[in-house]
Amino acid sequence: MALARLLSVEPGWHADVMLPADDGEDAFVDLPSSARRWVCGVRQNAGGSSASPLRMIDVGIRLLVQAAVTRWHPTVRNSDLIVANSTRAAAYAALALRGTDKPFVVHLRDHVSADSLGTFGHRLMTQLILPRADGVIANSNGTLETAAPYIRRNAVSAVIPSPAGLGEVHDPKRSGDALRVGMLARIDPWKGQMLLLEAFALAFPKGAEQLDIAGGSPFMHDDFLAQLKRRAGELGVADRVNFLGHVDDIAPLLAGWDIAVQSSLRPEPLGQNVLQYLASGTATIVADEGGPTEWVQHDVNGLRVRPRDVDALSSAMRALAADPARRRRLAARAASTQGLMDDREIAENHARAYGDVLRRAGVKVRIRSSRSRHIVAAA
């Protein structure tokens, strides 16, 4: 989604988006005229970071095949710059580019740690990917710090938040409605939906308050979704918890929330949903660690609570529910958070970073001109 949003604003370069074998993902169907979509190679299955040895063998074989396809694909050979949009893409791109001087940029959307990437992914990142990268774009200062020991001394590095589709703030229609709490995140145990569910039931065991859980379950977490629904029933709040699935148009959704929550069980590298909450002008609660702390000041533009603490999250929700004036104050300050950028501004920052990499590689730069550079983005 981040790459699709980046390209949707026609950022000033010609891009070829290379996808492994089609898995039904449609985020790149409506690319602008400045971008082309290529599907080639083999499907890269999810779940590699915590897989069995047999599955890891399958992951390794698929990476090698995809690397070979990538290396010899005509659009890669004729490009000025290769950009890896994900850890898996970075792995096969780094393999494909070994022994070449083709400029290579890696997007870091996760902390460079075994907890975030898995043991195998961490080894690939620290021993293969980052030593080959000519440029590294991290989504937060914290993410870049975890990568710094492994980045080449002459590589370009930049901190640019991922495009989050930030745009016009919708006028909320909340007066007279029951208080509504929400989380926007893919369904995944570490994203903290269970923690939020427990805290909501503790804060509002009876009443009209509603909880919206928005997000699909793309990485084989349908069982966890079923577990969440069962737990809502056990807690006696199933009739007030709404599982919305993937939501394309998030602005109207966020406009209807009184409180938005990020409660991930490990430090978020960025917390893209937090940027969306803030930009929408919604009173926001975040875990007091990781990327969200770079954006949220406690009781200024949101609340920060102890991570993984049901009681702390429950207390924060109760406090905001009982104080509409405080919610309005936090919401107003959220929308004016310093540093929030729309997707076009983020694309312009990417253009500058890509230009720095190309200049350092000795490639003449024409990004954002009538003869923009040709970039391959491996998704």
C-alpha positions, 0 to 999 in steps of 0.5 A: 500500500505504501508503494502504491500510494507513493506512485499514485501521486506521479512523483516525477520518475518512470517506475516499473513495479516488479511483482513476484507471481500474482497472488491476487494483490490488486494494490498496483492495478491502478498505477498512473501512466508514469508506472508499469506493472510487471508480474514475473518469477515465483510466488513469495509465500508469507510467514518466512520469519517464523517458519519450520526448517522445511518451509525455510528451505522453500523460502530460500529456493523461491528467493534464489529463483526470484533473484535469477528472474530479477537479475536478467529481466530487461527492465532491471538491466535498463534501469538507473536505480533499483528500489526494494520496497520490502524485506523479502524484495530486498533479499532477492534484489540484493542477490540479483545485484551481487557483482554489479554496480547498479545503484540499490536502495532499501526501504526499511519498514521494520526494526533490524532485529531478530524479533521483527525479522526473524532469525533468518530475515535478520541474517539476510538483512545484516549480512546480505542486504544492507552491506550491498545497499547504496541507499537506505530509507528508514520510516523512523529515526528508531528504525534507522538506529537499528540498521546503522551498524550494518550500513556501508559507510558511503551509503546514503541514509534518510528518514522518511515516513511511509506514505499513509494516504494523509489528506483532507480531514473530514468533519466528524459527526460524533455529537449525540452518538455513542462513544466509538473507539477504534484501531486500524491495523492488519489482524496480527497477534503482535498488533495488539488487537487482543490487548485492546479488546481486553482493555475495552471490556475492562473500561466499558463492561456495560453501556453503549460504547462501541469498538471498531477493529479495522484491518484485513488478515493478509498473513495467515491470521484468520485463526487469530481473527476467529480467536478475537471474535470468540474472546469478545463473546466471552467478555460479554461485549460481542454486540459492541465490537465491530470487525470491519475487515480491510477498509479502503477509504479510511478518512470517513472511518476515522472521522467517526471515531472518538478515540483511536488506539495503537497498542502493538505488543512490540515496538512499532518501527513507525506506526503508520496508523498513528500518522493517520489518526493524527492527521484525521484529528482524532484523540489518539492513544499509543504505546509508549515506545518505538516510532509513535513516540517520535510523533505523540507528545503525552497529553499534548497531541495524544496520550502515551501509555505503558506498553502491553499493559491492559490496565493502563490502556483501559484507564486512558480510554476511561479518562478520555471517555469521561472528558469530552473537552480533553478529547477535543483538545487532543484532537485539535492538536493531533491534526496540527502535529509538526512534520505530518506530510501528505503523500506528494510531499513524501514522494518529493523527499524520496526523489531527493534521496534517490537523487543523492544515491544516483549522484553518489553513484556517478549517474546524471540525475534528471528526477522530477524533470521531463526526462525523469530517471527510470526506477525499478521498484521490487515489491 
